[in-house]
Amino acid sequence: ELQDKQTGANPVLIRIETNAGHGAGTPVSKTIEQYADIYGFTLWNMGIKELPKK
């Protein structure tokens, strides 16, 4: 149903966290996972397949 509601041409990132509560904060591991998903999605949309080597 969410795919039907998306009317734009660009993809949308949707994260669904199961077993999430309303506790006092997010564990560091979950925060890292969230940022990895966001940055990965952004780079993928920009067409970047590989990061430059340092």
PyMOL Python script that loads the backbone (N, CA, C, O; Angstrom):
from pymol import cmd

cmd.read_pdbstr("""\
ATOM      1  N   GLU A   1       0.819  -1.192   0.000  1.00  0.00           N
ATOM      2  CA  GLU A   1       0.000   0.000   0.000  1.00  0.00           C
ATOM      3  C   GLU A   1       0.866   1.260   0.000  1.00  0.00           C
ATOM      4  O   GLU A   1       0.509   2.253  -0.634  1.00  0.00           O
ATOM      5  N   LEU A   2       1.995   1.229   0.701  1.00  0.00           N
ATOM      6  CA  LEU A   2       2.871   2.404   0.714  1.00  0.00           C
ATOM      7  C   LEU A   2       3.397   2.723  -0.677  1.00  0.00           C
ATOM      8  O   LEU A   2       3.540   3.893  -1.033  1.00  0.00           O
ATOM      9  N   GLN A   3       3.689   1.690  -1.471  1.00  0.00           N
ATOM     10  CA  GLN A   3       4.174   1.917  -2.828  1.00  0.00           C
ATOM     11  C   GLN A   3       3.124   2.642  -3.661  1.00  0.00           C
ATOM     12  O   GLN A   3       3.474   3.468  -4.503  1.00  0.00           O
ATOM     13  N   ASP A   4       1.859   2.352  -3.444  1.00  0.00           N
ATOM     14  CA  ASP A   4       0.788   3.018  -4.183  1.00  0.00           C
ATOM     15  C   ASP A   4       0.678   4.490  -3.805  1.00  0.00           C
ATOM     16  O   ASP A   4       0.284   5.310  -4.633  1.00  0.00           O
ATOM     17  N   LYS A   5       1.015   4.830  -2.581  1.00  0.00           N
ATOM     18  CA  LYS A   5       0.914   6.219  -2.103  1.00  0.00           C
ATOM     19  C   LYS A   5       2.063   7.084  -2.593  1.00  0.00           C
ATOM     20  O   LYS A   5       1.941   8.309  -2.629  1.00  0.00           O
ATOM     21  N   GLN A   6       3.174   6.470  -2.970  1.00  0.00           N
ATOM     22  CA  GLN A   6       4.343   7.216  -3.457  1.00  0.00           C
ATOM     23  C   GLN A   6       4.053   7.701  -4.872  1.00  0.00           C
ATOM     24  O   GLN A   6       3.978   6.902  -5.806  1.00  0.00           O
ATOM     25  N   THR A   7       3.892   9.012  -5.028  1.00  0.00           N
ATOM     26  CA  THR A   7       3.553   9.572  -6.337  1.00  0.00           C
ATOM     27  C   THR A   7       4.748  10.202  -7.031  1.00  0.00           C
ATOM     28  O   THR A   7       4.677  10.502  -8.222  1.00  0.00           O
ATOM     29  N   GLY A   8       5.841  10.409  -6.314  1.00  0.00           N
ATOM     30  CA  GLY A   8       7.032  11.015  -6.900  1.00  0.00           C
ATOM     31  C   GLY A   8       7.845  10.009  -7.694  1.00  0.00           C
ATOM     32  O   GLY A   8       7.626   8.800  -7.612  1.00  0.00           O
ATOM     33  N   ALA A   9       8.783  10.533  -8.461  1.00  0.00           N
ATOM     34  CA  ALA A   9       9.640   9.674  -9.285  1.00  0.00           C
ATOM     35  C   ALA A   9      10.809   9.101  -8.490  1.00  0.00           C
ATOM     36  O   ALA A   9      11.388   8.090  -8.889  1.00  0.00           O
ATOM     37  N   ASN A  10      11.158   9.724  -7.387  1.00  0.00           N
ATOM     38  CA  ASN A  10      12.324   9.309  -6.608  1.00  0.00           C
ATOM     39  C   ASN A  10      11.960   8.246  -5.576  1.00  0.00           C
ATOM     40  O   ASN A  10      10.851   8.254  -5.042  1.00  0.00           O
ATOM     41  N   PRO A  11      12.888   7.330  -5.293  1.00  0.00           N
ATOM     42  CA  PRO A  11      12.632   6.317  -4.268  1.00  0.00           C
ATOM     43  C   PRO A  11      12.589   6.941  -2.878  1.00  0.00           C
ATOM     44  O   PRO A  11      13.118   8.028  -2.649  1.00  0.00           O
ATOM     45  N   VAL A  12      11.956   6.236  -1.971  1.00  0.00           N
ATOM     46  CA  VAL A  12      11.799   6.704  -0.595  1.00  0.00           C
ATOM     47  C   VAL A  12      12.362   5.638   0.338  1.00  0.00           C
ATOM     48  O   VAL A  12      12.116   4.447   0.148  1.00  0.00           O
ATOM     49  N   LEU A  13      13.116   6.066   1.340  1.00  0.00           N
ATOM     50  CA  LEU A  13      13.647   5.146   2.341  1.00  0.00           C
ATOM     51  C   LEU A  13      12.661   5.069   3.503  1.00  0.00           C
ATOM     52  O   LEU A  13      12.300   6.084   4.100  1.00  0.00           O
ATOM     53  N   ILE A  14      12.239   3.861   3.808  1.00  0.00           N
ATOM     54  CA  ILE A  14      11.344   3.647   4.946  1.00  0.00           C
ATOM     55  C   ILE A  14      11.983   2.591   5.830  1.00  0.00           C
ATOM     56  O   ILE A  14      12.265   1.482   5.376  1.00  0.00           O
ATOM     57  N   ARG A  15      12.210   2.930   7.077  1.00  0.00           N
ATOM     58  CA  ARG A  15      12.762   1.984   8.050  1.00  0.00           C
ATOM     59  C   ARG A  15      11.665   1.625   9.032  1.00  0.00           C
ATOM     60  O   ARG A  15      11.013   2.502   9.599  1.00  0.00           O
ATOM     61  N   ILE A  16      11.468   0.344   9.226  1.00  0.00           N
ATOM     62  CA  ILE A  16      10.494  -0.118  10.206  1.00  0.00           C
ATOM     63  C   ILE A  16      11.258  -0.900  11.262  1.00  0.00           C
ATOM     64  O   ILE A  16      11.875  -1.926  10.976  1.00  0.00           O
ATOM     65  N   GLU A  17      11.208  -0.405  12.462  1.00  0.00           N
ATOM     66  CA  GLU A  17      11.923  -1.032  13.571  1.00  0.00           C
ATOM     67  C   GLU A  17      10.925  -1.835  14.397  1.00  0.00           C
ATOM     68  O   GLU A  17      10.072  -1.269  15.081  1.00  0.00           O
ATOM     69  N   THR A  18      11.040  -3.153  14.326  1.00  0.00           N
ATOM     70  CA  THR A  18      10.146  -3.995  15.120  1.00  0.00           C
ATOM     71  C   THR A  18      10.683  -4.090  16.541  1.00  0.00           C
ATOM     72  O   THR A  18      11.881  -3.925  16.771  1.00  0.00           O
ATOM     73  N   ASN A  19       9.836  -4.343  17.445  1.00  0.00           N
ATOM     74  CA  ASN A  19      10.172  -4.452  18.870  1.00  0.00           C
ATOM     75  C   ASN A  19      10.788  -3.177  19.426  1.00  0.00           C
ATOM     76  O   ASN A  19      11.548  -3.227  20.393  1.00  0.00           O
ATOM     77  N   ALA A  20      10.474  -2.052  18.833  1.00  0.00           N
ATOM     78  CA  ALA A  20      10.974  -0.774  19.350  1.00  0.00           C
ATOM     79  C   ALA A  20      10.027  -0.305  20.449  1.00  0.00           C
ATOM     80  O   ALA A  20       8.809  -0.450  20.350  1.00  0.00           O
ATOM     81  N   GLY A  21      10.601   0.241  21.467  1.00  0.00           N
ATOM     82  CA  GLY A  21       9.785   0.717  22.573  1.00  0.00           C
ATOM     83  C   GLY A  21       9.853   2.219  22.698  1.00  0.00           C
ATOM     84  O   GLY A  21      10.363   2.917  21.822  1.00  0.00           O
ATOM     85  N   HIS A  22       9.335   2.693  23.792  1.00  0.00           N
ATOM     86  CA  HIS A  22       9.359   4.122  24.083  1.00  0.00           C
ATOM     87  C   HIS A  22      10.292   4.369  25.261  1.00  0.00           C
ATOM     88  O   HIS A  22       9.978   5.130  26.177  1.00  0.00           O
ATOM     89  N   GLY A  23      11.430   3.719  25.217  1.00  0.00           N
ATOM     90  CA  GLY A  23      12.384   3.790  26.319  1.00  0.00           C
ATOM     91  C   GLY A  23      13.144   5.099  26.356  1.00  0.00           C
ATOM     92  O   GLY A  23      12.778   6.073  25.699  1.00  0.00           O
ATOM     93  N   ALA A  24      14.198   5.100  27.130  1.00  0.00           N
ATOM     94  CA  ALA A  24      14.963   6.314  27.404  1.00  0.00           C
ATOM     95  C   ALA A  24      15.981   6.642  26.327  1.00  0.00           C
ATOM     96  O   ALA A  24      16.764   7.576  26.499  1.00  0.00           O
ATOM     97  N   GLY A  25      15.999   5.919  25.239  1.00  0.00           N
ATOM     98  CA  GLY A  25      16.966   6.235  24.196  1.00  0.00           C
ATOM     99  C   GLY A  25      17.197   5.065  23.264  1.00  0.00           C
ATOM    100  O   GLY A  25      16.681   3.965  23.460  1.00  0.00           O
ATOM    101  N   THR A  26      17.983   5.339  22.256  1.00  0.00           N
ATOM    102  CA  THR A  26      18.307   4.325  21.259  1.00  0.00           C
ATOM    103  C   THR A  26      19.712   3.802  21.532  1.00  0.00           C
ATOM    104  O   THR A  26      20.633   4.593  21.734  1.00  0.00           O
ATOM    105  N   PRO A  27      19.892   2.484  21.542  1.00  0.00           N
ATOM    106  CA  PRO A  27      21.238   1.941  21.733  1.00  0.00           C
ATOM    107  C   PRO A  27      22.172   2.402  20.614  1.00  0.00           C
ATOM    108  O   PRO A  27      21.732   2.656  19.492  1.00  0.00           O
ATOM    109  N   VAL A  28      23.444   2.505  20.926  1.00  0.00           N
ATOM    110  CA  VAL A  28      24.437   2.970  19.951  1.00  0.00           C
ATOM    111  C   VAL A  28      24.417   2.094  18.704  1.00  0.00           C
ATOM    112  O   VAL A  28      24.537   2.610  17.593  1.00  0.00           O
ATOM    113  N   SER A  29      24.269   0.794  18.861  1.00  0.00           N
ATOM    114  CA  SER A  29      24.263  -0.109  17.702  1.00  0.00           C
ATOM    115  C   SER A  29      23.107   0.199  16.758  1.00  0.00           C
ATOM    116  O   SER A  29      23.276   0.134  15.541  1.00  0.00           O
ATOM    117  N   LYS A  30      21.947   0.530  17.292  1.00  0.00           N
ATOM    118  CA  LYS A  30      20.792   0.877  16.454  1.00  0.00           C
ATOM    119  C   LYS A  30      21.015   2.214  15.756  1.00  0.00           C
ATOM    120  O   LYS A  30      20.631   2.378  14.598  1.00  0.00           O
ATOM    121  N   THR A  31      21.624   3.158  16.438  1.00  0.00           N
ATOM    122  CA  THR A  31      21.922   4.453  15.829  1.00  0.00           C
ATOM    123  C   THR A  31      22.887   4.278  14.666  1.00  0.00           C
ATOM    124  O   THR A  31      22.715   4.900  13.618  1.00  0.00           O
ATOM    125  N   ILE A  32      23.895   3.439  14.841  1.00  0.00           N
ATOM    126  CA  ILE A  32      24.855   3.166  13.766  1.00  0.00           C
ATOM    127  C   ILE A  32      24.144   2.520  12.579  1.00  0.00           C
ATOM    128  O   ILE A  32      24.395   2.890  11.433  1.00  0.00           O
ATOM    129  N   GLU A  33      23.262   1.562  12.843  1.00  0.00           N
ATOM    130  CA  GLU A  33      22.502   0.912  11.770  1.00  0.00           C
ATOM    131  C   GLU A  33      21.651   1.923  11.008  1.00  0.00           C
ATOM    132  O   GLU A  33      21.574   1.874   9.780  1.00  0.00           O
ATOM    133  N   GLN A  34      21.014   2.837  11.732  1.00  0.00           N
ATOM    134  CA  GLN A  34      20.174   3.853  11.088  1.00  0.00           C
ATOM    135  C   GLN A  34      21.003   4.743  10.166  1.00  0.00           C
ATOM    136  O   GLN A  34      20.615   4.993   9.025  1.00  0.00           O
ATOM    137  N   TYR A  35      22.136   5.215  10.659  1.00  0.00           N
ATOM    138  CA  TYR A  35      22.991   6.076   9.834  1.00  0.00           C
ATOM    139  C   TYR A  35      23.571   5.322   8.644  1.00  0.00           C
ATOM    140  O   TYR A  35      23.703   5.890   7.560  1.00  0.00           O
ATOM    141  N   ALA A  36      23.918   4.051   8.830  1.00  0.00           N
ATOM    142  CA  ALA A  36      24.430   3.247   7.717  1.00  0.00           C
ATOM    143  C   ALA A  36      23.368   3.112   6.632  1.00  0.00           C
ATOM    144  O   ALA A  36      23.679   3.217   5.446  1.00  0.00           O
ATOM    145  N   ASP A  37      22.120   2.881   7.027  1.00  0.00           N
ATOM    146  CA  ASP A  37      21.027   2.796   6.055  1.00  0.00           C
ATOM    147  C   ASP A  37      20.820   4.121   5.328  1.00  0.00           C
ATOM    148  O   ASP A  37      20.650   4.141   4.109  1.00  0.00           O
ATOM    149  N   ILE A  38      20.832   5.214   6.064  1.00  0.00           N
ATOM    150  CA  ILE A  38      20.609   6.538   5.467  1.00  0.00           C
ATOM    151  C   ILE A  38      21.723   6.884   4.492  1.00  0.00           C
ATOM    152  O   ILE A  38      21.456   7.291   3.361  1.00  0.00           O
ATOM    153  N   TYR A  39      22.976   6.724   4.924  1.00  0.00           N
ATOM    154  CA  TYR A  39      24.103   7.057   4.039  1.00  0.00           C
ATOM    155  C   TYR A  39      24.168   6.116   2.841  1.00  0.00           C
ATOM    156  O   TYR A  39      24.439   6.555   1.724  1.00  0.00           O
ATOM    157  N   GLY A  40      23.921   4.829   3.061  1.00  0.00           N
ATOM    158  CA  GLY A  40      23.919   3.871   1.957  1.00  0.00           C
ATOM    159  C   GLY A  40      22.845   4.195   0.933  1.00  0.00           C
ATOM    160  O   GLY A  40      23.098   4.148  -0.270  1.00  0.00           O
ATOM    161  N   PHE A  41      21.655   4.520   1.400  1.00  0.00           N
ATOM    162  CA  PHE A  41      20.545   4.889   0.518  1.00  0.00           C
ATOM    163  C   PHE A  41      20.875   6.158  -0.264  1.00  0.00           C
ATOM    164  O   PHE A  41      20.608   6.242  -1.463  1.00  0.00           O
ATOM    165  N   THR A  42      21.450   7.135   0.416  1.00  0.00           N
ATOM    166  CA  THR A  42      21.810   8.397  -0.240  1.00  0.00           C
ATOM    167  C   THR A  42      22.867   8.175  -1.312  1.00  0.00           C
ATOM    168  O   THR A  42      22.725   8.665  -2.433  1.00  0.00           O
ATOM    169  N   LEU A  43      23.919   7.445  -0.983  1.00  0.00           N
ATOM    170  CA  LEU A  43      24.978   7.172  -1.959  1.00  0.00           C
ATOM    171  C   LEU A  43      24.445   6.378  -3.142  1.00  0.00           C
ATOM    172  O   LEU A  43      24.815   6.652  -4.284  1.00  0.00           O
ATOM    173  N   TRP A  44      23.588   5.405  -2.892  1.00  0.00           N
ATOM    174  CA  TRP A  44      22.985   4.609  -3.960  1.00  0.00           C
ATOM    175  C   TRP A  44      22.182   5.500  -4.904  1.00  0.00           C
ATOM    176  O   TRP A  44      22.252   5.342  -6.122  1.00  0.00           O
ATOM    177  N   ASN A  45      21.414   6.442  -4.335  1.00  0.00           N
ATOM    178  CA  ASN A  45      20.617   7.354  -5.159  1.00  0.00           C
ATOM    179  C   ASN A  45      21.478   8.314  -5.955  1.00  0.00           C
ATOM    180  O   ASN A  45      21.064   8.791  -7.011  1.00  0.00           O
ATOM    181  N   MET A  46      22.664   8.599  -5.464  1.00  0.00           N
ATOM    182  CA  MET A  46      23.589   9.482  -6.179  1.00  0.00           C
ATOM    183  C   MET A  46      24.393   8.716  -7.224  1.00  0.00           C
ATOM    184  O   MET A  46      25.155   9.319  -7.980  1.00  0.00           O
ATOM    185  N   GLY A  47      24.232   7.403  -7.276  1.00  0.00           N
ATOM    186  CA  GLY A  47      24.942   6.588  -8.250  1.00  0.00           C
ATOM    187  C   GLY A  47      26.366   6.255  -7.850  1.00  0.00           C
ATOM    188  O   GLY A  47      27.158   5.810  -8.681  1.00  0.00           O
ATOM    189  N   ILE A  48      26.699   6.466  -6.580  1.00  0.00           N
ATOM    190  CA  ILE A  48      28.051   6.182  -6.096  1.00  0.00           C
ATOM    191  C   ILE A  48      28.112   4.715  -5.682  1.00  0.00           C
ATOM    192  O   ILE A  48      27.440   4.298  -4.738  1.00  0.00           O
ATOM    193  N   LYS A  49      28.915   3.947  -6.392  1.00  0.00           N
ATOM    194  CA  LYS A  49      29.001   2.519  -6.124  1.00  0.00           C
ATOM    195  C   LYS A  49      30.184   2.165  -5.239  1.00  0.00           C
ATOM    196  O   LYS A  49      30.202   1.106  -4.612  1.00  0.00           O
ATOM    197  N   GLU A  50      31.165   3.044  -5.189  1.00  0.00           N
ATOM    198  CA  GLU A  50      32.383   2.755  -4.438  1.00  0.00           C
ATOM    199  C   GLU A  50      32.925   4.057  -3.869  1.00  0.00           C
ATOM    200  O   GLU A  50      32.955   5.078  -4.556  1.00  0.00           O
ATOM    201  N   LEU A  51      33.347   4.018  -2.628  1.00  0.00           N
ATOM    202  CA  LEU A  51      33.942   5.201  -2.012  1.00  0.00           C
ATOM    203  C   LEU A  51      35.394   5.322  -2.448  1.00  0.00           C
ATOM    204  O   LEU A  51      36.063   4.311  -2.663  1.00  0.00           O
ATOM    205  N   PRO A  52      35.892   6.555  -2.580  1.00  0.00           N
ATOM    206  CA  PRO A  52      37.292   6.725  -2.972  1.00  0.00           C
ATOM    207  C   PRO A  52      38.232   6.165  -1.910  1.00  0.00           C
ATOM    208  O   PRO A  52      37.944   6.230  -0.715  1.00  0.00           O
ATOM    209  N   LYS A  53      39.329   5.630  -2.349  1.00  0.00           N
ATOM    210  CA  LYS A  53      40.334   5.095  -1.425  1.00  0.00           C
ATOM    211  C   LYS A  53      41.170   6.244  -0.882  1.00  0.00           C
ATOM    212  O   LYS A  53      41.449   7.209  -1.593  1.00  0.00           O
ATOM    213  N   LYS A  54      41.566   6.136   0.378  1.00  0.00           N
ATOM    214  CA  LYS A  54      42.393   7.180   0.989  1.00  0.00           C
ATOM    215  C   LYS A  54      43.845   6.861   0.825  1.00  0.00           C
ATOM    216  O   LYS A  54      44.699   7.624   1.275  1.00  0.00           O
TER     217      LYS A  54
END
""", "prot")
cmd.dss("prot")
cmd.show_as("cartoon", "prot")
cmd.util.cbc("prot")
cmd.orient("prot")
